[in-house]
Amino acid sequence: MTVSLRAALLLAAAQCACAARTALPEPMVPLSRTSEEAFRARRPRARPRAAWSPPVLERWQSSNGIRVLFAQRPGSGMVSIGYLNLRAAYADAPAEAGTASLTASLLARGTRAHPGDSHTRALRQLGVSLRTDCNSDSVQVTVSVESRDLQRATDLLAEAVTEPTLGERDFSLLLSEQSDERQLLVVSPSTLGVISAVRMLYSEQHPFLVSPTGTLAQINARTRADVLRFHRERYTPEHSAIVVAGDVARASVEQVIERAFGRWSVAPTALPAAFVPGPPPRMPVPWRLYDHSSDNAMLFVAWRFPSLLAADFADGLVLDNIFGGTLSSRMARALRDATGIAYSPASERRGDGRDGYLVAGVSMDVTNVRPAIELMIREADRLRARRPSAAEVRAAQEYLRNELFSRFETVDGVRDALAGLVVFNLGPESWQRHLALLDAVTPNSVNVAAQRYMQREAMSLVLVADQRRVGRTLLELSPYGALLEEVTP
């Protein structure tokens, strides 16, 4: 399971919280009223809702069967191109998760035509670099260039995908990095808390929980032959797609892709069906405590949430936004503004085509564990018991609309949006449908979603703290009458 930016921010907040608090000086009162005071007292009027039209999408197949999605953005002078593989993701075959991510990382480490660092140097001559990303549902290899350099950049991208050297030296180096990364996961309080909270919701082999590196035993047993086989079996035209967005005509894109990828031909290999997780397990114990000797504590609560394709997905988005998804959320106001317990409480939601989850986290002084737990649970209870205000829902809707629009402001953002259509097998109408569903959210539908997903009995709670200082507090606090489970990392 990858570490999100939000989890990293929680860890940073935890480190900052250890510092001694210093009382702030009283604000200065101006000796006389200034001309700006009246202006500052007036709330700025909201601008009219922005009109938005999705990019025009074109689809076709290359001569060797690669799916292509293209959206033109005239005037930017830039083009972003991405290669996608839907059968080389680390969750496609959990037993080979580490091999999948290792193979993806090695793609940018030299090709037959440009061995070693010469491939990187060729890209640098264009002022760009190749980015490889192996996640739970796809592998993506991307590059963004000036329109005039599209052919050269695409040729180099195609080399990395179709003819990587996958050399022994680079393999050994990246394998060692995987081992280090895996060991760091076990000692990072923020990572440990998020993974543990989600693990109590879903089975161990669920895509949300599959480690990109694999286990230490799998890492130690991995060989370069595994990587060569994985690439040979899974990197084929039939498992591939290409997404392009930018200031270029379709005819040019077709020509560029045919020249770079058209000669690629690999005999298909029968692969096992993509892994499908089983039903979620029951949660016999909703508490989990990781003993971490520190003056600081980290608290995480999690619930199963709507998948990306669920009918109530938009309701879940608004619910997350109101509960903890922004700096002005209810959780932030309760834990930061009203009580000063923590500066950066936050929540994040993750989903795929089948499942989803919401995890909320906060770092605080260990003496504030009890009020932090009470406040987080109280805010969830309030959303189940009463509908949020119409103003809260409208604010969340506008925030989420603007967030969607911002993804289409750059060629990279449009390319990523096209990649999402490929991964989830959607059409461009899904963007407008998402907006319609978002606009249809009401205070009542948010309340219904909270009742469905944010039940106490369906919540997992993980605390990373000094057991000697918080154990009794947890036993006294348990809102479920459940036992406290002590787990050793």
C-alpha positions as CSV (number, residue, x, y, z in Angstrom):
1,M,0.0,0.0,0.0
2,T,1.5,3.3,-1.0
3,V,1.9,6.2,1.4
4,S,-0.3,9.2,0.5
5,L,0.7,12.8,0.7
6,R,-1.9,13.3,3.3
7,A,-0.4,10.6,5.5
8,A,3.0,12.2,5.1
9,L,1.6,15.5,6.2
10,L,0.1,13.8,9.3
11,L,3.6,12.5,10.1
12,A,5.1,15.9,9.7
13,A,2.4,17.4,11.9
14,A,3.2,14.8,14.5
15,Q,6.8,15.8,14.5
16,C,5.9,19.5,14.7
17,A,3.6,18.8,17.6
18,C,6.5,17.6,19.8
19,A,7.9,21.1,19.9
20,A,7.2,23.2,22.9
21,R,4.3,25.6,22.6
22,T,5.0,29.3,22.9
23,A,2.2,31.7,23.8
24,L,1.5,34.2,21.0
25,P,1.5,37.9,21.8
26,E,-1.8,39.7,21.9
27,P,-2.8,41.3,18.6
28,M,-2.1,45.0,18.3
29,V,-5.1,47.3,18.4
30,P,-4.7,50.2,15.9
31,L,-4.7,53.6,17.6
32,S,-7.1,55.0,15.0
33,R,-9.5,53.6,12.4
34,T,-8.1,53.2,8.9
35,S,-9.8,53.5,5.6
36,E,-9.3,49.8,4.9
37,E,-11.4,48.6,7.8
38,A,-14.7,49.1,6.1
39,F,-13.5,47.4,3.0
40,R,-12.2,44.4,5.0
41,A,-15.4,44.1,6.9
42,R,-17.4,43.4,3.7
43,R,-17.4,39.8,2.6
44,P,-16.4,39.5,-1.1
45,R,-19.2,38.4,-3.4
46,A,-18.9,35.0,-4.9
47,R,-18.3,35.1,-8.6
48,P,-20.8,33.4,-10.9
49,R,-20.5,29.6,-11.3
50,A,-17.9,28.9,-14.1
51,A,-19.1,27.3,-17.3
52,W,-17.2,24.2,-18.2
53,S,-17.0,22.0,-21.2
54,P,-15.1,18.7,-21.2
55,P,-12.4,18.3,-23.8
56,V,-13.4,16.6,-27.1
57,L,-12.2,13.0,-27.0
58,E,-11.1,11.0,-30.0
59,R,-10.5,7.2,-30.0
60,W,-8.9,4.8,-32.3
61,Q,-6.6,1.7,-32.5
62,S,-3.1,1.6,-33.8
63,S,-2.2,-1.0,-36.5
64,N,-1.1,-3.5,-33.9
65,G,-4.1,-3.1,-31.7
66,I,-3.1,-0.5,-29.1
67,R,-6.0,1.7,-27.9
68,V,-5.4,5.4,-28.3
69,L,-7.3,8.3,-26.6
70,F,-6.6,11.8,-27.7
71,A,-7.8,15.3,-26.7
72,Q,-6.6,18.4,-28.5
73,R,-5.6,21.5,-26.5
74,P,-4.7,24.3,-29.0
75,G,-2.5,27.1,-28.0
76,S,-0.5,25.5,-25.1
77,G,2.5,24.6,-27.3
78,M,2.8,21.4,-25.2
79,V,1.9,17.8,-25.5
80,S,1.7,15.1,-22.8
81,I,1.7,11.4,-23.8
82,G,1.2,8.4,-21.5
83,Y,1.6,4.7,-22.0
84,L,-0.8,2.5,-19.9
85,N,-0.7,-1.2,-19.1
86,L,-3.7,-2.7,-17.2
87,R,-2.2,-6.1,-16.6
88,A,1.2,-5.1,-15.1
89,A,-0.3,-3.3,-12.0
90,Y,1.0,-4.5,-8.6
91,A,-2.5,-5.5,-7.5
92,D,-3.3,-7.5,-10.7
93,A,-1.4,-10.5,-9.2
94,P,-0.7,-9.8,-5.5
95,A,1.9,-12.6,-5.3
96,E,4.0,-10.7,-7.9
97,A,3.4,-7.2,-6.6
98,G,7.0,-6.4,-6.0
99,T,8.0,-7.8,-9.4
100,A,5.4,-5.5,-11.0
101,S,6.7,-2.3,-9.4
102,L,10.4,-3.3,-9.9
103,T,9.8,-4.0,-13.6
104,A,8.1,-0.6,-14.0
105,S,11.0,1.2,-12.3
106,L,13.5,-0.5,-14.5
107,L,11.8,0.7,-17.7
108,A,13.6,4.1,-17.4
109,R,17.0,2.6,-16.7
110,G,18.2,2.1,-20.3
111,T,17.1,0.5,-23.6
112,R,18.7,-1.6,-26.3
113,A,19.2,1.4,-28.5
114,H,20.2,3.7,-25.6
115,P,21.8,1.5,-22.8
116,G,22.6,2.8,-19.4
117,D,22.4,6.6,-18.8
118,S,22.3,7.4,-22.6
119,H,18.5,7.1,-22.6
120,T,18.2,9.6,-19.8
121,R,20.7,11.9,-21.5
122,A,18.7,11.7,-24.8
123,L,15.6,12.8,-22.9
124,R,17.5,15.6,-21.1
125,Q,18.4,17.0,-24.5
126,L,14.7,17.7,-24.9
127,G,14.6,19.2,-21.5
128,V,12.3,16.4,-20.1
129,S,12.4,13.2,-18.1
130,L,10.4,9.9,-18.2
131,R,8.1,9.2,-15.3
132,T,7.0,5.7,-14.4
133,D,4.3,5.0,-12.0
134,C,3.1,1.5,-10.9
135,N,-0.1,1.6,-8.9
136,S,-2.8,-0.8,-7.9
137,D,-4.7,-0.7,-11.2
138,S,-2.2,0.2,-13.9
139,V,1.3,1.0,-14.9
140,Q,1.8,4.5,-16.5
141,V,4.9,5.8,-18.3
142,T,4.5,9.5,-19.2
143,V,6.4,12.4,-20.7
144,S,5.4,16.0,-21.5
145,V,7.3,17.9,-24.2
146,E,7.0,20.9,-26.5
147,S,4.8,20.0,-29.5
148,R,7.8,20.1,-31.9
149,D,9.6,17.4,-29.9
150,L,6.7,14.9,-29.7
151,Q,8.1,12.4,-32.2
152,R,11.5,12.2,-30.6
153,A,10.0,11.9,-27.1
154,T,7.5,9.2,-28.1
155,D,10.3,7.2,-29.8
156,L,12.2,7.3,-26.5
157,L,9.1,6.4,-24.5
158,A,8.4,3.4,-26.8
159,E,12.0,2.2,-26.4
160,A,11.6,2.2,-22.7
161,V,8.3,0.2,-22.9
162,T,9.1,-2.3,-25.6
163,E,13.0,-2.7,-25.4
164,P,14.2,-2.0,-21.9
165,T,17.5,-3.6,-21.0
166,L,16.4,-4.6,-17.4
167,G,20.0,-4.9,-16.6
168,E,21.5,-6.9,-13.7
169,R,23.2,-3.9,-12.1
170,D,20.1,-1.8,-12.0
171,F,18.0,-4.7,-10.9
172,S,20.2,-5.3,-7.9
173,L,20.2,-1.6,-7.0
174,L,16.4,-1.2,-7.2
175,L,15.9,-4.5,-5.3
176,S,18.0,-3.2,-2.4
177,E,15.9,0.0,-2.5
178,Q,12.7,-2.1,-2.3
179,S,14.1,-3.9,0.8
180,D,14.8,-0.5,2.5
181,E,11.4,0.9,1.6
182,R,9.7,-2.2,3.0
183,Q,11.5,-1.9,6.3
184,L,10.7,1.8,6.6
185,L,7.0,1.0,6.2
186,V,7.1,-0.9,9.4
187,V,8.6,1.9,11.5
188,S,6.7,4.9,10.1
189,P,3.9,5.7,12.5
190,S,1.7,7.4,9.9
191,T,2.0,4.6,7.4
192,L,1.5,2.0,10.0
193,G,-1.7,3.7,11.3
194,V,-3.3,4.2,7.8
195,I,-2.5,0.6,6.7
196,S,-3.7,-0.9,9.9
197,A,-7.0,1.1,9.9
198,V,-7.7,-0.1,6.3
199,R,-6.6,-3.7,7.0
200,M,-9.4,-4.0,9.6
201,L,-11.9,-3.1,6.8
202,Y,-10.7,-5.3,4.0
203,S,-8.9,-8.7,3.4
204,E,-5.1,-8.8,3.3
205,Q,-5.0,-9.4,-0.4
206,H,-7.3,-6.5,-1.3
207,P,-5.7,-4.0,-3.8
208,F,-5.9,-1.3,-1.1
209,L,-3.5,-3.4,1.1
210,V,-1.2,-5.1,-1.4
211,S,2.3,-3.7,-0.8
212,P,4.0,-2.4,-4.0
213,T,7.3,-4.0,-2.8
214,G,5.9,-7.3,-1.6
215,T,7.0,-8.9,1.6
216,L,10.6,-9.1,2.7
217,A,10.6,-12.8,2.0
218,Q,9.4,-12.1,-1.6
219,I,12.0,-9.4,-2.1
220,N,14.8,-11.7,-1.0
221,A,13.6,-14.4,-3.3
222,R,13.2,-12.2,-6.4
223,T,15.5,-12.6,-9.4
224,R,16.2,-10.8,-12.6
225,A,14.7,-13.7,-14.4
226,D,11.4,-12.9,-12.7
227,V,11.5,-9.4,-14.1
228,L,12.4,-10.6,-17.6
229,R,9.5,-13.1,-17.6
230,F,7.0,-10.5,-16.2
231,H,7.9,-8.0,-18.9
232,R,7.7,-10.6,-21.7
233,E,4.3,-11.9,-20.6
234,R,2.5,-8.6,-19.6
235,Y,4.0,-5.8,-21.7
236,T,2.2,-6.5,-25.0
237,P,0.1,-4.4,-27.4
238,E,-3.1,-6.2,-26.3
239,H,-2.7,-5.0,-22.7
240,S,-1.7,-1.5,-23.7
241,A,-3.2,1.9,-24.3
242,I,-1.8,5.3,-25.1
243,V,-3.3,8.7,-24.0
244,V,-2.3,12.0,-25.6
245,A,-3.4,15.6,-24.8
246,G,-2.0,18.8,-26.1
247,D,-1.3,21.2,-28.9
248,V,-1.1,18.9,-31.9
249,A,-3.5,17.6,-34.6
250,R,-4.9,14.1,-34.6
251,A,-3.2,13.2,-37.9
252,S,0.2,14.0,-36.4
253,V,-0.5,11.9,-33.3
254,E,-1.5,8.9,-35.4
255,Q,1.7,9.2,-37.4
256,V,3.9,9.6,-34.3
257,I,2.3,6.6,-32.6
258,E,2.6,4.3,-35.7
259,R,6.2,5.2,-36.1
260,A,7.1,4.6,-32.4
261,F,4.9,1.6,-31.6
262,G,3.6,0.2,-34.9
263,R,6.3,-2.4,-35.3
264,W,5.9,-3.7,-31.7
265,S,4.7,-7.3,-31.9
266,V,4.7,-9.8,-29.0
267,A,3.2,-13.3,-29.0
268,P,0.4,-13.2,-26.5
269,T,0.7,-15.3,-23.3
270,A,-2.2,-16.7,-21.5
271,L,-2.4,-14.9,-18.2
272,P,-4.5,-15.9,-15.2
273,A,-7.6,-13.8,-14.6
274,A,-7.0,-10.5,-12.8
275,F,-7.2,-10.9,-9.1
276,V,-10.7,-10.2,-7.6
277,P,-10.8,-9.7,-3.8
278,G,-13.2,-11.7,-1.7
279,P,-15.8,-10.2,0.6
280,P,-14.6,-8.0,3.4
281,P,-14.0,-9.8,6.7
282,R,-16.0,-9.1,9.9
283,M,-14.1,-6.9,12.3
284,P,-14.0,-8.8,15.7
285,V,-12.1,-6.0,17.4
286,P,-12.5,-2.4,16.3
287,W,-9.5,-1.1,18.3
288,R,-5.9,-1.6,17.6
289,L,-3.0,-0.1,19.5
290,Y,0.6,0.1,18.3
291,D,3.0,0.8,21.1
292,H,5.2,3.7,20.1
293,S,7.3,5.3,22.8
294,S,6.8,9.1,22.3
295,D,5.2,12.1,23.8
296,N,3.2,12.3,20.6
297,A,0.3,10.1,19.5
298,M,-1.4,9.5,16.1
299,L,-5.0,8.5,15.8
300,F,-6.7,7.0,12.7
301,V,-10.3,6.0,12.2
302,A,-11.6,4.5,9.0
303,W,-14.9,3.3,7.3
304,R,-15.7,1.5,4.1
305,F,-16.9,4.1,1.6
306,P,-18.6,4.2,-1.8
307,S,-16.5,3.0,-4.8
308,L,-15.8,5.3,-7.7
309,L,-18.6,3.7,-9.7
310,A,-21.2,3.6,-6.9
311,A,-24.5,5.4,-7.3
312,D,-23.9,7.4,-4.1
313,F,-20.2,8.2,-4.9
314,A,-21.0,12.0,-5.1
315,D,-22.8,11.8,-1.7
316,G,-19.7,10.2,-0.2
317,L,-17.5,13.0,-1.7
318,V,-19.5,15.7,-0.1
319,L,-19.7,13.8,3.2
320,D,-15.9,13.5,3.3
321,N,-15.5,17.2,2.5
322,I,-17.8,18.2,5.3
323,F,-16.4,15.7,7.8
324,G,-12.7,16.1,7.4
325,G,-11.6,16.7,3.8
326,T,-10.7,20.4,4.0
327,L,-9.1,22.8,6.4
328,S,-12.5,24.2,7.3
329,S,-14.2,20.8,7.8
330,R,-16.1,19.9,11.0
331,M,-13.3,17.8,12.3
332,A,-10.7,20.6,11.7
333,R,-12.9,23.1,13.5
334,A,-13.5,20.8,16.4
335,L,-9.9,19.6,16.9
336,R,-8.0,22.8,15.8
337,D,-10.2,25.9,16.3
338,A,-12.4,24.9,19.2
339,T,-10.0,23.0,21.4
340,G,-6.5,23.5,20.0
341,I,-5.8,19.7,20.3
342,A,-4.2,19.4,16.8
343,Y,-3.3,21.7,14.0
344,S,-3.8,19.5,11.0
345,P,-6.5,16.9,11.4
346,A,-7.5,15.5,7.9
347,S,-9.3,12.8,6.1
348,E,-8.8,11.2,2.7
349,R,-10.9,9.0,0.6
350,R,-9.7,6.3,-1.8
351,G,-11.7,4.2,-4.2
352,D,-11.5,1.9,-7.2
353,G,-14.2,0.3,-9.4
354,R,-15.3,-2.1,-6.6
355,D,-14.6,-0.6,-3.2
356,G,-13.6,2.5,-1.3
357,Y,-12.6,3.8,2.2
358,L,-12.4,7.0,4.2
359,V,-9.6,7.3,6.7
360,A,-9.3,10.3,9.1
361,G,-6.2,11.0,11.0
362,V,-4.8,13.4,13.6
363,S,-1.6,13.8,15.5
364,M,-1.6,15.3,19.0
365,D,0.1,15.3,22.4
366,V,-0.4,12.0,24.1
367,T,-2.3,13.7,26.9
368,N,-5.0,14.6,24.3
369,V,-5.9,11.1,23.1
370,R,-9.2,10.9,25.0
371,P,-10.7,14.2,23.9
372,A,-9.4,13.6,20.3
373,I,-11.2,10.2,20.1
374,E,-14.4,11.7,21.6
375,L,-14.5,14.6,19.2
376,M,-13.8,12.6,16.1
377,I,-16.5,10.1,17.0
378,R,-18.9,12.9,18.0
379,E,-18.6,14.6,14.6
380,A,-19.3,11.3,12.8
381,D,-22.3,10.7,15.2
382,R,-23.6,14.3,14.4
383,L,-23.6,13.6,10.7
384,R,-25.5,10.4,11.1
385,A,-28.0,12.0,13.5
386,R,-28.8,15.2,11.7
387,R,-28.6,16.5,8.1
388,P,-25.8,19.0,7.4
389,S,-26.9,22.6,6.6
390,A,-27.6,23.5,3.0
391,A,-24.8,26.0,3.2
392,E,-22.3,23.3,4.1
393,V,-23.5,21.2,1.2
394,R,-23.3,24.1,-1.3
395,A,-19.8,24.9,-0.1
396,A,-18.6,21.3,-0.5
397,Q,-20.2,21.1,-4.0
398,E,-18.4,24.2,-5.2
399,Y,-15.1,23.0,-3.7
400,L,-15.4,19.7,-5.5
401,R,-16.6,21.2,-8.8
402,N,-13.6,23.6,-8.8
403,E,-11.3,20.7,-7.9
404,L,-12.6,18.7,-11.0
405,F,-12.2,21.7,-13.3
406,S,-8.6,22.3,-12.1
407,R,-7.6,18.8,-13.3
408,F,-8.2,20.0,-16.9
409,E,-6.1,23.2,-16.7
410,T,-2.9,21.6,-18.0
411,V,-2.0,19.0,-20.6
412,D,-0.8,16.7,-17.9
413,G,-4.1,17.0,-16.1
414,V,-6.1,16.2,-19.2
415,R,-3.8,13.2,-20.0
416,D,-4.5,11.9,-16.4
417,A,-8.2,12.3,-16.9
418,L,-8.0,10.3,-20.2
419,A,-6.0,7.6,-18.3
420,G,-8.9,7.4,-15.8
421,L,-11.3,6.6,-18.6
422,V,-9.1,3.8,-19.7
423,V,-8.6,2.3,-16.3
424,F,-12.3,2.3,-15.4
425,N,-13.5,1.6,-19.0
426,L,-15.6,4.8,-19.0
427,G,-16.7,7.3,-21.7
428,P,-16.2,11.0,-21.7
429,E,-19.8,11.5,-20.7
430,S,-18.7,10.3,-17.3
431,W,-17.3,13.7,-16.5
432,Q,-20.6,15.5,-17.1
433,R,-22.5,12.7,-15.3
434,H,-20.2,13.2,-12.3
435,L,-21.0,16.9,-12.2
436,A,-24.8,16.2,-12.5
437,L,-24.5,13.7,-9.6
438,L,-22.6,16.3,-7.6
439,D,-25.2,18.9,-8.2
440,A,-27.9,16.5,-7.2
441,V,-26.5,16.0,-3.7
442,T,-28.7,17.3,-0.9
443,P,-28.4,17.6,2.9
444,N,-30.7,14.5,3.2
445,S,-28.6,12.4,0.8
446,V,-25.5,13.2,2.8
447,N,-27.2,12.2,6.0
448,V,-28.3,8.9,4.4
449,A,-24.7,8.3,3.3
450,A,-23.5,9.0,6.8
451,Q,-26.0,6.5,8.2
452,R,-25.0,3.9,5.7
453,Y,-21.2,4.2,6.0
454,M,-20.2,6.0,9.2
455,Q,-21.7,3.6,11.7
456,R,-19.8,3.0,14.9
457,E,-20.0,-0.7,14.5
458,A,-18.4,-0.4,11.0
459,M,-15.5,1.8,12.1
460,S,-11.9,0.8,12.7
461,L,-9.7,2.8,15.1
462,V,-6.0,2.6,15.3
463,L,-3.8,4.5,17.8
464,V,0.0,4.8,17.6
465,A,1.0,5.8,21.0
466,D,2.8,5.0,24.2
467,Q,0.8,2.0,25.6
468,R,1.7,2.7,29.2
469,R,0.1,6.2,29.0
470,V,-3.0,5.5,26.9
471,G,-4.0,1.8,27.6
472,R,-6.4,2.5,30.5
473,T,-7.9,5.5,28.7
474,L,-8.8,3.3,25.7
475,L,-10.4,0.6,27.8
476,E,-12.5,3.2,29.6
477,L,-13.5,4.9,26.4
478,S,-14.5,2.0,24.2
479,P,-17.9,2.9,22.7
480,Y,-18.4,-0.7,21.6
481,G,-17.7,-2.6,24.8
482,A,-15.0,-4.4,22.8
483,L,-11.7,-5.6,24.0
484,L,-8.5,-3.7,23.3
485,E,-6.3,-5.6,21.0
486,E,-2.5,-5.0,21.4
487,V,-0.6,-5.6,18.2
488,T,3.2,-5.7,17.8
489,P,4.4,-4.3,14.4
